Amino acid sequence: MKIEVPLDKANRLINSGQVILVTSAYEKKANIITLAWNMPISHKPPLMAISLAKKRFSYDLIKKSGEFAVNIPTAELFDEMYYCGRNSGRDVDKFKETDLTAQKANKLKYTPLIKECAGHLECRLYFEKEAGDHVLILGEIIHASAEKDLFDVKWKVEKARLIYHLGDNVFTTSDKEIIA
Ligand SMILES: Cc1cc2nc3c(=O)[nH]c(=O)nc-3n(C[C@H](O)[C@H](O)[C@H](O)COP(=O)(O)O)c2cc1C
């Protein structure tokens, strides 16, 4: 038996989205936003997508700087991740409030990485298109790095407990590998 899923919850069938922390910055302002809506898009060039509501402060900063960074939190950073998804950089300095450490990126001009995160994609703004109440933003990945103990060509999921958002206030984490 199948139940009908209301359309405003339909995205949850495909999005048990891996939670990322996107950093953005321009001049003296640096910010962190929690995002569950993200995906890879292209190998050549390497592109990834995020879906950002236009009213987010992060959107203003990305538009001004033309760049952003994706930082991958593990379950140890759950509280910091949650804070960054519930407060706007318009009102608070999220680096200061969470004690997360801003670390200079390899290729980006303005945007710092989050030192405590397990992996990073440095992205140049490649394309944007308004889509409903969000903006689809593609980033060209110009540098990528990951913690050696947690990533070896792919995530070692049992060690790097990545965070996934199921909807509302419910999350899960990666557990055992399934090897086909
Ligand atoms: C688990 C989680 C996932 C989220 N995913 C998204 C997302 O994919 N896109 C989006 O625009 N906002 C998303 N948000 C909401 C933003 O993180 C939130 O509005 C944040 O306070 C905006 O920060 P800013 O104004 O400093 O940019 C998410 C929040 C949480 C807690």
The ligand as a Gaussian input file, in Angstrom:
#p B3LYP/6-31G(d) Opt

LIG

0 1
 C       18.895000      21.474000       8.183000
 C       18.640000      22.776000       7.448000
 C       18.668000      22.797000       6.068000
 C       18.462000      23.997000       5.361000
 N       18.521000      23.984000       3.997000
 C       18.356000      25.155000       3.316000
 C       18.480000      25.186000       1.875000
 O       18.762000      24.175000       1.227000
 N       18.275000      26.373000       1.240000
 C       17.995000      27.544000       1.920000
 O       17.853000      28.614000       1.292000
 N       17.899000      27.540000       3.296000
 C       18.078000      26.391000       3.986000
 N       18.002000      26.384000       5.350000
 C       17.679000      27.640000       6.061000
 C       18.897000      28.547000       6.264000
 O       20.009000      27.822000       6.747000
 C       18.532000      29.659000       7.296000
 O       17.435000      30.413000       6.809000
 C       19.705000      30.556000       7.674000
 O       19.396000      31.176000       8.904000
 C       19.985000      31.647000       6.630000
 O       21.188000      32.282000       6.956000
 P       21.714000      33.641000       6.297000
 O       20.563000      34.625000       6.266000
 O       22.799000      34.068000       7.236000
 O       22.222000      33.360000       4.918000
 C       18.203000      25.201000       6.072000
 C       18.156000      25.169000       7.487000
 C       18.390000      23.959000       8.166000
 C       18.352000      23.949000       9.674000

